Every structure is written in structure tokens, then in C-alpha cells.
């Protein structure tokens, strides 16, 4: 059984080789945040006004894309937050009511969105819905748009979201992702686990990548791409279970960088049930397998030719998943063999325990750093914030059975039910409990 200890040590060493570079992102992010804070303090009122005037002189014509399936409960709130933006240019909101059996289409139209419907039992998923929506827009709006924003129906935007993304676009960025916050962080340990993970991804991956001159990664929703990108791609050919990662890798393998706009904040709703969370993350894990199967060679080629962003994305989508699955399989096999043959399985059990303890300690530190630095941006009570740091390692460890199951099961694409924003968040964004914007 000493063999299993050696195997686990090798797997841990490979983990370290693959991901040590990401630990550098933490001090980089902290240092850059400190510098930005000082720069904001030093910036005078005249500088801020000049920046705004430059933004207002170069207004663009933007489209917002929303693919929704049975989202009548939340989509109106998203569209209202789009209609209330401080951006002075033209914004047209488009909704694809995809395989809906509720009133998503009617709600979208009643909130002044341009809506379409799509029904398909063969081509299911956000990627197919996006492709269909863009075809409808190209037909009905042949003049096109300067750029496109992509949101999920459960999102809510800060009032200056599009204005801040517009500024980032004017700096020469043709694909931009943004600050992903959580609107139901305080619901339970599952929603807070998601929320803390996405905050870490936002500030200690994407922010650091961008500041170091590498490429950020798109994570599901809350991103922008210019019309030139759409022309370069030739439509929207991304149909895998994780079309966001597929789009990211398309850009990275063409040596294009995805920018990150910290000042553009949107709020996302997270699952609160174990069943929904398991199903969603299994879809992500299965999607990573699909993406690596389709783009693994391209990523390796780009990595060998000095494209660090390609290496970064390759590390993001496969090694952790693969190594976790190998570790589980090896430990289970050795445990079974030991039990059947009457051997001592203590070493195998202790080795597994050591691995779990080390992983929990690391996750606790990363979660704690994220919690402390992003404290004021989290909409939850003090007790929930603190508790979430302790429950975060448990949430992340639940990826182990998810990753293992995804090797054998394709969960397909299924919708997740959403609800309206909490009153605390609605008050913060609108200035009132009723949701009426204060001018």
C-alpha cells in the first residue's frame, strides 16, 4: 500500500507544477489594486470629467443578447437594469426565448426588448440559441451594431455597466469580460461557494492576467465582443456544453487577448440546491472534456510557440479535472484491493486524508484572501460572509464526485430556475425597494 502514497505524491507534485504560477497572481492582484486605489485618489475632478467627455464623444451602437429558457421570473428585472443604464448611446436589447413553455417572450416584449422564439429538440443549448439570435438580428438589422453584450436572464447590471465597458472598448479592446458578483450570496453554503469562487476568478485570475498583459477568460456571462470579432469568427459556431470556454480558446489560439473591466459590475444568481449545483457543474466538467478534445492540440501548439495565455487556458480546463479523476480511481482501486486481500488499507486512507487536508487548507487561504479584499462588494450578512470561508473548501471538494461522474455521464443542457434579486441588492442598484430608479 506504500505505492498509493507515492502515486498521490506524484499527483500532488504535478498539481504544483501545473498551478504554482497562479499563486503569483495573488500578490500581483493585491499590488495592482493598491496602485489603482492610489491612482484614483490622485485623479482630479477635471481628469474624471475629461474621461467622461471622451466617452460621450465616441458613442457606439450596441446590442444586448439574452438567450433565455423559461425565465419569466427574472428577465424583466435584467431588461429594466439595461434600460436604466447611464450610457448615452443607443442600446437595443434582443431576447431569444429558447424552447420556452412560459411567458418569457411576452415579458421581454413588455419590457421593450426585441424578442424572438426558437424551438428545437435536436439542437439544444445556449450556443445554438446564440447562433439563431445573431442570424435573426442580421436579417432584421442589416446595418448591424458596433458591438454585442451577452447576459443570462438572471443577471442584473450596475447602472454604469455599459458606460464602463464602453470606455474599455475605446481603449482598443475588442473582447471584454467584467466583474462577476452574486446577487444571492447569502442564501446558503452552495450559493456562497459559487459566489466566492467567482470573486476569486474575477480578481485573482482575470484581473491579474489582464494586468500582466495576458488574456482573461470568459466565464459564462457578462462579456462583450466587437462586430469585428463576429466578422472574424463568421457567426457563432460555438455549440459545446461550455460555449464560453470554447469562445475564449478560439480567441486565445488566434493570439487575441480578452480584456477585463473591473469597474463594470454585474450580478449573477447561483444555484442553492445540491441537485441543481451537481447537474450544472457536471455539465461544466463534461464541457471541459469536450473543449479539450476539440482544441487540445491547438492549445498545446500555441503553448509550445510561446503563447502563455494558451498554456493558462489549458491548465484551466483539463489538468485539475484529469488529475482528480486519476487520484480518485487509484485510491478507490487500492482501497478495494486492500479490503479484498485483507491487506492494510491504513496507508491509503491516511494518504487520501493528507491530500484532502492540504487541499482544504489551500482553499481556505484563497477563500479568506478573497473574502477580506472583496468584503464590501458582497451582499450578505457578516456571519454568512465569515461562514462562507469555512464552507468554501467543502463546496470545492464536491467537485470531486462531479468530475468523476462527468467522465461517464453526459448531462446535456438543462435550465436552472431563477428568482428575483434580493431587496438589499435591488435597493443598492435602484435606490429604492420598489425598484424605481433615482435620478
N, C-alpha and C positions, 0 to 999 in steps of 0.2 A: 504493500500500500504506500510505501515511500515514493513510488513512481508518481502517484497523483499529486503529491506535494511539488515534485519537480515540474509536472505539467502546469500546475497552477502558477508556479513561479515564472515559467516561461511566458504564459499568457499575460501575467501582470507586467513583465518586462516589455512585451510587445505593446501593451497598452501605453506604457510610459513613453516608448519610442514614438508612437503614433500621436500622442496628445500632449506631450510636455510643452510643445510650442504654444499651446493655447493658454498655459499658465502665464506666459509673457503678456498676454492680452490684458490680464487683470491690472498689473501696475501701469501699463500703457494707458488704459482707460481712466484710471484714477488720476494720473498725471495730466492727461488731456482735459479731463473735467475741471481740474484745478486751474489750468491755463485759460480755459474758456470762461470760467467764472470771473477771473481777474480781467479778462478782455471785456466782458460785459460791463463790469464796473467802470472800466476806463473809457468805454464808449460814451460819447456825449449825446445829448438830445439831438444835436444837429446831424450826427452820423446816422442815428436811427431814422430820422426824417428823410435824409438823403437816400437811404436804403429803400424806404417805402416808396419814395417818388420814382426811383428807378424801376421798382416792381410795377407800379401803376402805369408807367410809360410804355411798358413792354407786355401788355396783356395778351394772353393767348386764348384760344377757343378750345375748351376742354370737354371731354366726355367722361362720364362716370359709368362703369359697367358693374352690374349686380346680377349674378346668377342665383336664383332662389328657388327652393323646392319646399312648398308648404310653410311659408314664413309670414303668414298674415299677422302674427302677433307682434313682430318686431320690425318689419321692413318699413313701415310708415315712420317710425322713430328715426331710422337711418336717413331716409329721404328728407325728413324735416331738418336734420343736422346738416345735410348738404345744402338745402335751400337757405339755411341761415348763415352760410359762410361769409366771412369778411372780404373774400376775394372779389374784386370789382369787374373781372372779366366774365365772359359767358361760360356757364356750366350747364350741360344737358345731361340729365340722368336717364340711363337706359336700364331696363329690367327685363331679364329673360325668366319668365315663370316656367320653370323646367319640370315637366311631369307633375304638375301641381293638381291636387284634388281639393284645395281650399280656395280662399278668396285672395290669394297673393296678387294676382293680376289686377283685380278691382281696387285693392288697397293702393297698389303702386300708381295706378292711373289717378285715383282720387287725391294723391299727394303730388300730382303734376309731373310724374315720370312718363317717359315714352316706354310702353311695355309691349312685349311680345310673348307668345306662348310656344312651347315646344313639347311634343310627346313622342317618346321613343322607348321601346322596351329592349332594343338591341344596343344602342349607343348611350350608355348611362354614365354620368359623371360630369363634374364641373368643366373639364376640358372640352367636352363635346358641346356643352351649353355655351361656353365662351365662343367657340368657333361659330356656332349658329348665330349668336347675337351679333358678332362682328360682321357676318355676312348680311344680316338684316340692316345694319347701320350703313354698310357700304352701298346697299341698294337704295335706301330711303334718304341718305345724306351723302350724296356722291362728292360733295365738296370736302368732306372729311373733317377731321379735327387735328389740332396740333399735338394732342396727347391724350392718354387714357388713364383713368384711375380705376383700380379694381378693389372692390369691397365685398364682404359677405353680408348677408341681410341682417345679421345680429350685431353688426358694428355700429358705433356712434363716433362721430368726428368732433374734435375740438373746433371751436368757431373759426380759428385761423389756420386750420389744417391745410387747405388747398393753397392759401396765400404763402405759407411757409414752403410747401413743396414747389410752388411756382418759383420762388426765389432760388431754390436749389437747382431747378431746371435751367434757369437763366445763367447759372454758373457753368453750364456746359454739360450737365448730366442728362443722359437720355433714358436711363432706368434708375429709379429711386425707390428704396423701401423706407419705412418710417418707424416711429416709436410705438410699439405694441403694448398697450396696457390692458388691464382686465376689469370689466365692469361688475363682475360678481365674485371678486376675490374672497370676500368674507363668507360665502355660502357654506363651505365645508373644506375638509383637508384635500379633497380632489381638485376643486376649483382653485384653491390657493397654491396647490402643487403646480398646476398648469401656469398660473399667474407668475409665480416666482421663476419658473423655468423660462418663460418668455421674456421677463425682465432681464434675466441673466443673458439670454440670447441677444437681446437688444443692446445692452450696454457693455457686456463683456465678451461679445463676439463681433456683432455688426459694427458697433461704434469703433472698437479698436481696429478692426480690419480696415475700415474706411480711413481712419486717421493714419494708418501705416501705409496707405496707398494701395491696399489690396481691394478685393471685391467683397461687398456684403452679400448676404444670401436672402432671397425672398422666402418668407415663411407664411404661406397660405393666403394672406390678405393684406390690405393696406399698402399697395405699391402702385407705381406709376411707370408707364413707358411711353416714349415719344412716338409720333407717327412714323418717323424714320425707322424705328425699330420694327414696327409692324410691317413696313415695306421690305425690310431686310429679311425678316423671317418668312414673309409670304403668307400671312394669315396667322392662324393659331393652331399649329399641328401637335399640341401637347395634350395627350389623352391618357397618360398613365395615371395611376391612383394618386400620385403626388405630382401633379402638373406644375406646382410652384417650384419644386426642386428641378424638375425637367427643364423649365424655362431658365432657371438660374444657371444650370450647367450648359445650356445652349449658349448663353452669353459668355460664360467663363471660357468655354472651349474655343470661342472666337476671339479670345483675348480682350473682351469688353468688360468693363468694371461696372458693378452696380453700386450706386452711391447710397449713403444713409443720411436721412434728415432727422436729427434728434428733436428739433423743435416742432415737428409735425406729429401730433399725438392722436391716436385713435384708440377706441376701447372695444374689446372683443369679449364675447361671452364664452365661458368654459363649461364643459360637462360637469355634472355634480353626482352622477350615479356611476358605480363601478362598471355596470354593464355597458353603458354608453362610452365611458372612457376606454374600456378594454377594446371595444369594437373600433373606435376611432383610431387608437394608437396601433392596433393591429393592421388597419388599412395603411397607416403611415409606414409601418415596418415592411409590409408587403410591397408598398410603393418604392421603398428604398432598394429592395431586391430588383424590382423591375427597372429602375433607373440605372442601377449598376450594370445590369445585364445589357442594357441598350447603350450606355455611354461609358462603361468602364474602360474600354480600350482607348477612347478619345481622352479621358481624364489621365490615364497613365502616359499616353503620348505627350500631352501638354505638360505634364509634370516633369517628364524626362527632358523636355525642352525649356525648362526654367520657368514655367508658369506656376507661381506659388499658389495662386487662387485655385487652380485646378487640383493641386495637392490638398489644399484646405477643404475643398468640397468633397473630394474622395474620402478624406478622413471623416467627414461629417456623415456620409451616407452608408458606409459599409463596415469598417473595421470593428467598431464597438458592437454592432449587431452580430457580426460573424464570430468575433471572439467570445461574446457572451453565449452564443449558441454552442460553440465548441466546449466551453467551460462547463455548461450545464450537462451536455451529453457525456463528457468524460467523467465528471463526478458522479452522475447517476449510474453509469455503467460500472464504475469501480465499486460504488456502494452496493449495487445488486450482486456483483460477483463476490464481494466480500461476505455478504449476508448468506448467499447460497453455499459457498465453500466453507463457511464457518470461520473465516479469517477475521482479523482485527480491522474494523472499519473506523476506528477512532481517529486515525491519521487523516483519512479522507474527510470525516466530519469536521475535524479541527481545521483542516486546510480551507474548507469551504467557509467556516466561521471567520477565519482570519481575513479572507477575501471580502466577505460581507462587511465586517467591522471597518476595514480600511476604506472601502467604498463609501460607507455611511459617514465616516469622519470627513472625507474629502467633500462629499455633497453638503454636509453641514456647514463647512467653512465657506464654500462657494455660495450657498444659500444665505448665510449670515452676512457676507460682504454685500451681496445684492440687496438684502433687506435694509441694511443700515444706510447704504448710499441712495436707495430709491424710496426710503421711508415715506416722504411727504407725497409721493405720487401714487401711493397705494390706498384704495378706498376700502378700508376695513378698520375695525376696532383695534386698539393696542394689543389686547390679548390674542386676537386672531393673527395679527402680524407676527408676534413672537412665537406663537404655537406653530405657525407655518414653517418656520425654520427647522423645528424639530420633526415635523411630519414630512418635510421635503424629501429626506433620504428614503423614507418608506414609499412615498409616491414614485420616486425614480426607480426603486427596486422592483416595483410592479411591472416595469418594462421587461424584466427577465422572462416571466411566462408569456408575455405578449410577443417578444421577439422569437421565442421558441415555437409558439403556436403558428406564427406567421410563416415559418418555414414550410408548413404543411397545408395551411388553410388560406384560401383567397377570400377575404371578407367582402369583396366588392365595395360598391359605394352606396351608403345608406344615409339618409338625412338625420340630423340631430335636432330635437325640439328645443326651441329657444323661448325666452321670456323677455319682458321689457326691462329696461335699465332700473337699477335701484334708485330710490328717491334722492339719496345723497349725491349720486353721480349726476342725476338729472338737474338737481339744484345747482351743482357746480358749473355745469355746461350752459345752463339757460338763465340762471339767476332766480328761478322760482320753482316751486313744487309743481305748478301746473304745466311747466314746460314752455311758458311764453318768454320769448327772448327779450332781454332788457337792452334797450338801445343806449 
